[in-house]
Amino acid sequence: MSAEPLKTLFHPFEAEAVAMPRKGERVLFLGAEPGFRLPEGFDATLHLVQGFRPHFRALQGAGFTVTPHLEGEGFDAALVLAGRHRGQNELRIAEAIERVRPGGLIAVAGGKDDGIASLRKRIGELVTLDGHMPKHHGIAFWFHRPADAAAAAALRVANPTLLVESRFRTAPGMFSFDKIDAGSRLLVDNLPGDLRGNIADFCAGWGYVAAEVAARSPGISALDLYEAEFEALEAAKRNIGTTAAEPNFFWIDLLSEPIERRYDAIVMNPPFHRSRATEPEIGAGMIRAAAKALKPGGRLFMVANRQLPYEPVLAAAFSSHAEIARDGMFKVLAARR
């Protein structure tokens, strides 16, 4: 996300459109991202919530109190940084309403390109908005928490937990939360039937690939799931089901945190962007991390968009590699350390 929505969020305080939170007050910050600057006079204690591991670590390193999931209640105010996922935005506003005391301020901001105008309209249908301000290519709007939480209930009804293919429970905001990703399915359909030993799923998401590996590979002795999104990993714990090997779950940033275990095989569908722009270096970093985590002779199986240039990275990090499948959008690559 751009730093602009963070500036937009605090602009109403700087412009004195809303009162600064005072010392001794507690302010919840949902979707907090690193890089924000508190306005002068913003003296309240911030409680940040951020489940994306790289952001979490950056905020923690900056000295903020941050948790990967919501804790506490009775906050005096809440800030909500809206992103691109409509359902996730609505659920965060529902959480703010539920956790802020009646009468407390709730301020929301996001980028114009991310649908903040439609979000403002939607929330305005449920509560009385006190104001809004455009700034930094975004919009901030705010309201005071009603005496009841009817608006929160309506937002939750509109954004329920989903059951994908009658098997996997997901929630808005997770990658491919409403269907099985086509690339992940292509990867699963082209995995060898002889996977054995210690297996890891990098970028495990809500658990589809790992669950299929467990179901199709009875010879595995360990199955470890690595994921940077806290809520997706929590969903994976529910979705993985019963396996021959007891699964382990690691909330980790694979690009910056060391992997202590070593594996006979790694499967992965790495992300290739964090914003709208393609960032192939993310996948390249995942490939290098996988090479370090594999035992000598260990195998990597990964899926990627066809145009992403991962082959030179594989050639540098592995003794051999090959493309083993492709369709109109994706390719499946295999490599041996």
Rosetta blueprint (number, residue, H / E / L):
1 M L
2 S L
3 A L
4 E H
5 P H
6 L H
7 K H
8 T H
9 L H
10 F H
11 H H
12 P H
13 F H
14 E H
15 A L
16 E L
17 A L
18 V L
19 A L
20 M L
21 P L
22 R L
23 K L
24 G L
25 E L
26 R E
27 V E
28 L E
29 F E
30 L E
31 G L
32 A L
33 E L
34 P L
35 G L
36 F L
37 R L
38 L L
39 P L
40 E L
41 G L
42 F L
43 D L
44 A L
45 T E
46 L E
47 H E
48 L E
49 V E
50 Q L
51 G L
52 F E
53 R H
54 P H
55 H H
56 F H
57 R H
58 A H
59 L H
60 Q H
61 G H
62 A L
63 G L
64 F L
65 T L
66 V E
67 T E
68 P L
69 H L
70 L L
71 E L
72 G L
73 E L
74 G L
75 F E
76 D E
77 A E
78 A E
79 L E
80 V E
81 L E
82 A L
83 G L
84 R L
85 H L
86 R H
87 G H
88 Q H
89 N H
90 E H
91 L H
92 R H
93 I H
94 A H
95 E H
96 A H
97 I H
98 E H
99 R H
100 V E
101 R E
102 P E
103 G E
104 G E
105 L E
106 I E
107 A E
108 V E
109 A E
110 G E
111 G E
112 K H
113 D H
114 D H
115 G L
116 I H
117 A H
118 S H
119 L H
120 R H
121 K H
122 R H
123 I H
124 G H
125 E L
126 L L
127 V L
128 T L
129 L L
130 D L
131 G E
132 H E
133 M E
134 P E
135 K E
136 H L
137 H L
138 G E
139 I E
140 A E
141 F E
142 W E
143 F E
144 H E
145 R L
146 P L
147 A L
148 D L
149 A L
150 A H
151 A H
152 A H
153 A H
154 A H
155 L H
156 R H
157 V H
158 A H
159 N L
160 P L
161 T L
162 L E
163 L E
164 V E
165 E L
166 S L
167 R L
168 F E
169 R E
170 T E
171 A L
172 P L
173 G L
174 M L
175 F L
176 S L
177 F L
178 D L
179 K L
180 I L
181 D L
182 A H
183 G H
184 S H
185 R H
186 L H
187 L H
188 V H
189 D H
190 N L
191 L L
192 P L
193 G L
194 D L
195 L L
196 R L
197 G E
198 N E
199 I E
200 A E
201 D E
202 F E
203 C L
204 A L
205 G L
206 W L
207 G L
208 Y H
209 V H
210 A H
211 A H
212 E H
213 V H
214 A H
215 A H
216 R H
217 S L
218 P L
219 G L
220 I E
221 S E
222 A E
223 L E
224 D E
225 L E
226 Y E
227 E E
228 A L
229 E E
230 F H
231 E H
232 A H
233 L H
234 E H
235 A H
236 A H
237 K H
238 R H
239 N H
240 I L
241 G L
242 T L
243 T L
244 A L
245 A L
246 E L
247 P E
248 N E
249 F E
250 F E
251 W E
252 I L
253 D L
254 L L
255 L L
256 S L
257 E L
258 P L
259 I L
260 E L
261 R L
262 R L
263 Y E
264 D E
265 A E
266 I E
267 V E
268 M E
269 N L
270 P L
271 P L
272 F L
273 H L
274 R L
275 S L
276 R L
277 A L
278 T L
279 E L
280 P H
281 E H
282 I H
283 G H
284 A H
285 G H
286 M H
287 I H
288 R H
289 A H
290 A H
291 A H
292 K H
293 A H
294 L E
295 K E
296 P E
297 G E
298 G E
299 R E
300 L E
301 F E
302 M E
303 V E
304 A E
305 N E
306 R L
307 Q L
308 L L
309 P L
310 Y L
311 E H
312 P H
313 V H
314 L H
315 A H
316 A H
317 A H
318 F L
319 S L
320 S E
321 H E
322 A E
323 E E
324 I E
325 A E
326 R E
327 D L
328 G L
329 M L
330 F E
331 K E
332 V E
333 L E
334 A E
335 A E
336 R E
337 R L
